[in-house]
């Protein structure tokens, strides 16, 4: 139980520091933000080259990488890996979108495209242009 509390406090602290740094300077450089669920299990890492605050809820991230992890593992393996040259992230709606290139991959498939949207709550993607999908044989 104390370990779970530690992870909750660490997650809140990291998100708080990230938000404060972004709000005070209107941009943040070379950042990495791990996110944890309510039980202290790491669910994803978000990193980027630069984040610029657009308004109090939306920020623009260049060279964004998001790694989602399988739940219930002590050292969780990577489940989904996302990279894009630029994304607009709405932190209140848990939605990201971009006009540029995006690459999405896991053990079963890889997909690339542009003009995309990502819905974080359901982990669904919409790729609207130049879409290519490769299914990997398992």
C-alpha angles and dihedrals in degrees: 000000000000090000092055090049090050091053092048092051092045092050093048091046094050093047090046092051091046092051094044092049091048094047095046097048101024088228140052128201131214098352135170122194121186115201126206133195125237090276095054095256114142108244102174150347121226119193137165147167095241138358120199121193110233095178135331093291107027129063134176117228126195121207092008121187123187122186118190119198134208113257126244100033127117092218099020119211118231112271104177129010121197128184129176137166092232139002138180108218125199103199095192095053095034089231130133131186140174142178095217136072123311131184121197123184145163136155093290106042148358125213135185132186145118140247092049144165130203123199106202099194093059098024090232125149135203117199113186107179139038092002120182124174127189119191114208120220111239 
